[in-house]
Amino acid sequence: MFSDFEDGGEMWTGTGPRERRQAVRFSEKFKSEPTVMVSLTMWDTDHASNMRAEVTAEEVTPEGFDLVFRTWGDSRVARVRAGWTAMGELRQSDDWELY
């Protein structure tokens, strides 16, 4: 999602906005809003401060969602990677759509 330690970004310095959003678009549109699970797949932090984080899916639609990472307090985060899985019903080629 980000790498802030190389250029002194706010996640690493601990100042400024402490949230990052990344728009994710599904390769296929779901019939309705899917269930989305997210998790951290890599988390590089400063060992001298508390490690606080929230990673979540927001604004979920059949087309995609926003992947959101937040931290607060004295936490210093150098970089983060996140993964996700979406589960729901996909459209089929023989689905009928009337009107």
C-alpha positions in Angstrom: 0.0 0.0 0.0 2.8 2.4 0.8 6.5 2.8 1.6 7.1 6.0 3.7 10.6 5.5 5.3 12.6 6.3 2.1 11.2 9.8 1.7 10.1 10.8 5.2 6.4 10.3 4.7 3.9 10.9 7.4 3.4 7.3 8.3 7.1 7.0 9.2 7.6 10.5 10.8 4.3 10.2 12.8 2.9 13.5 11.7 0.1 14.5 9.3 -2.7 12.2 8.1 -2.3 8.7 9.4 -4.6 7.0 6.9 -4.1 5.6 3.4 -6.8 4.5 1.0 -6.4 2.5 -2.2 -9.2 1.9 -4.6 -9.6 -1.8 -5.6 -11.7 -2.7 -8.6 -12.9 -6.3 -9.1 -12.1 -8.0 -12.4 -15.7 -9.1 -12.6 -18.8 -7.3 -11.2 -20.7 -9.1 -8.5 -24.5 -9.4 -8.5 -24.7 -7.6 -5.2 -22.3 -6.2 -2.6 -19.8 -9.0 -1.7 -18.2 -9.8 1.6 -14.6 -8.5 1.6 -11.9 -9.7 4.0 -8.6 -7.8 4.3 -5.4 -8.6 6.1 -1.9 -7.3 6.4 0.6 -9.4 4.4 3.7 -7.3 5.3 4.1 -4.7 8.1 7.4 -3.0 8.7 7.4 -0.8 11.8 9.8 1.0 14.2 10.6 -1.3 17.2 10.9 1.7 19.5 7.3 2.8 19.3 3.9 1.1 19.8 2.5 -0.9 16.9 -1.1 0.2 16.2 -3.0 -0.5 13.0 -6.4 -1.0 11.5 -6.9 -2.4 8.0 -10.4 -2.6 6.6 -12.6 -2.6 3.5 -14.8 0.5 3.1 -17.3 1.7 0.5 -17.9 -1.9 -0.8 -19.9 -2.1 -4.0 -20.4 -4.8 -6.6 -17.6 -3.1 -8.6 -15.0 -2.7 -5.9 -14.0 -1.2 -2.5 -11.5 1.1 -0.8 -8.7 -0.7 1.1 -7.9 1.4 4.1 -5.0 1.4 6.5 -4.9 3.5 9.7 -2.5 4.1 12.5 -2.3 6.6 15.4 -0.4 7.7 18.4 3.4 7.3 18.3 3.3 4.4 15.9 5.9 4.7 13.1 5.1 2.6 10.0 7.8 2.2 7.3 5.7 0.2 4.8 2.6 -2.0 4.5 1.3 -4.5 2.1 -2.3 -5.9 2.3 -4.2 -8.7 0.7 -7.9 -9.2 0.2 -10.6 -11.8 -0.7 -14.1 -11.0 -2.0 -16.8 -13.5 -1.7 -20.2 -13.2 -3.4 -22.4 -14.3 -6.3 -21.1 -13.5 -9.7 -23.2 -12.8 -12.8 -23.7 -15.8 -15.2 -23.9 -15.6 -19.0 -27.4 -17.1 -18.8 -28.8 -14.7 -16.2 -32.0 -13.0 -17.3 -32.3 -9.3 -16.9 -35.8 -8.0 -17.6 -36.4 -4.3 -18.1 
